[in-house]
């Protein structure tokens, strides 16, 4: 596998992570709504258990994807012929941060 394949996989995995995190957040909102607005009976308990199980599965997938990104980052770092540049990014209107990153693989150097 070449570096560009690994970079593309990283982007896809990051997108999946974002979607899973949004899904977990939505499931938590649904469970909160059920808890606050529904009478407890076997149906509401089953619903809460159902969404809780979905959250647990999503969290497991998040861990797997984050580990895959770490492994992939290592491969990218090893394969890339880095071309690092230093840049200043805006954190908010009054705050900036200096970063150093590779223009090829977009990995950042840690300070």
Secondary structure, 3 states (H helix, E strand, C coil): CCHHHHHHHHHHHHHHHHHHHHHHHHHHHHHHHHHHHCCCCHHHHHHHHHHHHHHHHHHHHHHHHHHHHHHHHHHHHHHCCCCEEEEEEEEECCEEEEEEEECCCCCECCC
